Amino acid sequence: MRPRLIPSGVAVALLCVAGVAAAVVSGAAAPGFTITDTAGKAVRLADYKGKYVVLEWTNPECPFVRKHYSSNNMQSLQKEWGGRDVVWLAINSTVAGHSEFKTPREMSDWMQAQGAAPAATLLDSTSTTGRAYAAKTTPHMFVVDPAGKIVYAGAIDDKRSANPADAKIAHNYVRAALAEATAGKPVTVASTTPYGCSIKY
């Protein structure tokens, strides 16, 4: 039996997928992006080189996201680390046309109602950035260091439930990673499996 040949286009696609997967692991360079925020301003990851950046994938329709907002867990992290000159970017990669897609006004109103405090809320309406990071769930968290490398990728904490009460007793991986990284220490737990709702690509 002759071996099956992979069409060149498929081979290129497979190589691209492999490249994307390699780009999102801890220690790799964070993929660059330019996304419009809810105010219509273009935000580039490159604008924050020299700072720590947290990327929070979010979706107001997801009960796991609501867990972290109704418990004030996410807002507390945003305010705590924003006050330490860490740039926090919330990203909604729900594709335009999906029933859970939010307009800039809807997303802005929801974040304001939660008392959220990210530096910006970004609408990745083509899902391009979500796919570049291979973001799987909401929430899915990444910490990027001042050199532009990922030092943490994965779940927000170790309580894989949608119960708001669990946020108070969980070990928060993002807080731990930021505490270690900003102190010049290696991140002890640099990668975990994210949990939550699937991103609506």
C-alpha positions in Angstrom: 0.0 0.0 0.0 1.4 3.4 -1.0 1.7 5.9 1.9 -1.0 8.6 1.8 0.3 12.0 0.7 -0.8 15.1 2.6 -1.8 17.9 0.3 0.5 20.9 0.6 -2.2 23.2 1.9 -3.1 20.8 4.7 0.6 20.3 5.6 1.0 24.0 5.9 -2.1 24.2 8.1 -0.8 21.4 10.3 2.6 23.2 10.7 0.7 26.4 11.6 -1.3 24.6 14.2 1.8 23.1 15.7 3.4 26.6 15.7 0.5 28.1 17.6 0.5 25.3 20.1 4.2 25.8 20.8 3.7 29.6 21.1 1.4 29.4 24.1 3.4 27.3 26.6 5.1 28.8 29.6 8.5 30.1 28.6 7.6 30.9 25.0 7.1 34.3 23.5 3.5 35.6 23.9 1.9 36.0 20.5 1.5 39.7 19.6 -2.0 41.2 18.9 -3.9 44.3 18.2 -7.5 44.3 19.4 -10.1 47.0 19.8 -11.4 47.7 23.3 -14.9 48.5 24.2 -14.2 52.3 23.7 -13.1 51.7 20.1 -9.4 52.1 20.9 -6.8 49.7 19.3 -4.8 48.0 22.0 -1.5 46.2 21.2 0.3 43.8 23.5 3.5 45.4 22.2 2.5 48.7 23.9 3.1 47.1 27.3 6.6 45.7 26.7 8.5 46.2 29.9 5.5 45.5 32.1 3.8 42.4 33.4 0.6 41.7 31.6 -2.3 39.4 32.6 -4.6 38.1 29.9 -8.0 37.0 31.1 -10.3 35.3 28.7 -13.9 36.1 29.6 -17.5 35.7 28.6 -20.4 37.1 30.7 -22.6 34.2 29.7 -20.3 31.6 31.3 -21.2 30.5 34.9 -17.6 29.9 35.6 -16.8 33.6 34.7 -19.8 34.7 36.8 -18.5 32.7 39.7 -15.3 34.7 39.8 -17.1 38.0 39.4 -20.0 37.4 41.8 -17.5 36.4 44.4 -15.5 39.6 43.7 -12.5 37.3 43.1 -11.6 38.6 39.6 -12.1 42.3 40.5 -10.0 41.9 43.6 -7.1 40.5 41.5 -7.5 43.2 38.9 -7.4 46.0 41.5 -4.6 44.3 43.6 -2.2 43.9 40.7 -3.3 46.9 38.7 -2.2 48.9 41.7 1.2 47.3 41.4 1.7 48.4 37.8 0.6 45.1 36.3 -1.5 45.6 33.1 -4.7 43.5 33.2 -6.4 42.9 29.9 -9.8 41.1 29.7 -10.5 39.5 26.3 -13.8 38.2 25.0 -13.1 36.0 21.9 -16.7 35.0 21.3 -17.0 35.2 17.5 -19.4 37.9 16.1 -22.7 36.2 15.1 -22.7 33.8 18.0 -25.7 34.1 20.3 -23.3 34.9 23.2 -21.5 37.7 21.4 -21.5 41.0 23.1 -21.4 44.4 21.5 -18.8 46.9 22.9 -21.6 48.7 24.8 -23.0 45.4 26.2 -19.6 44.2 27.3 -18.7 47.6 28.8 -22.0 47.8 30.7 -21.5 44.3 32.1 -17.9 44.9 33.3 -19.0 48.2 34.8 -21.9 46.5 36.6 -19.4 44.1 38.1 -17.1 46.8 39.4 -14.4 45.3 37.2 -11.0 47.1 36.9 -9.0 45.7 34.0 -6.8 48.2 32.1 -9.0 47.4 29.1 -11.7 45.1 27.9 -11.0 43.8 24.4 -13.4 42.4 21.9 -11.7 39.7 19.8 -14.7 39.4 17.6 -12.9 37.4 14.9 -11.5 35.0 17.5 -8.0 35.6 16.0 -6.2 36.2 19.2 -8.0 33.5 21.1 -6.9 31.0 18.5 -3.3 32.4 18.5 -3.1 31.6 22.2 -5.1 28.4 21.9 -7.3 29.8 24.6 -9.8 27.0 25.5 -12.0 28.2 28.3 -13.5 31.2 30.1 -11.7 32.0 32.2 -8.3 31.0 30.7 -5.4 33.0 32.2 -1.9 34.0 30.9 0.8 36.0 32.7 3.3 37.7 30.4 6.6 39.0 31.7 8.3 42.4 30.8 10.3 40.6 28.1 7.2 39.3 26.4 7.4 35.7 27.6 4.6 33.7 29.1 5.4 32.8 32.7 2.0 31.3 33.5 -0.8 29.7 31.5 -3.9 27.9 32.6 -6.6 28.0 35.2 -7.2 30.8 37.6 -7.2 28.5 40.6 -7.5 24.9 41.8 -11.2 24.8 42.5 -12.7 23.5 39.3 -16.4 24.5 40.0 -18.9 27.2 39.2 -19.7 27.7 42.9 -18.7 31.3 44.0 -18.0 30.1 47.5 -15.1 28.0 46.2 -13.2 31.1 45.0 -12.6 32.1 48.6 -10.9 28.9 49.6 -9.0 28.1 46.4 -5.3 28.3 45.7 -5.1 31.1 43.2 -2.5 30.2 40.6 -2.5 33.7 39.0 -1.8 35.5 42.2 0.9 33.0 43.1 2.6 33.4 39.7 2.5 37.2 39.8 3.9 37.2 43.4 6.8 35.0 42.4 7.5 36.6 39.1 7.4 40.2 40.3 9.7 39.2 43.1 12.3 37.9 40.6 11.6 34.3 41.4 10.9 31.4 39.1 7.1 30.6 38.9 6.7 27.3 40.8 3.5 26.3 39.0 3.9 27.7 35.5 1.2 25.7 33.7 -2.1 24.1 34.6 -5.2 22.8 32.8 -7.8 25.6 32.4 -11.4 25.0 33.4 -14.7 26.7 32.5 -16.9 27.1 29.5 -15.6 26.5 26.0 -14.7 29.7 24.1 -17.3 30.3 21.4 -15.2 30.3 18.2 
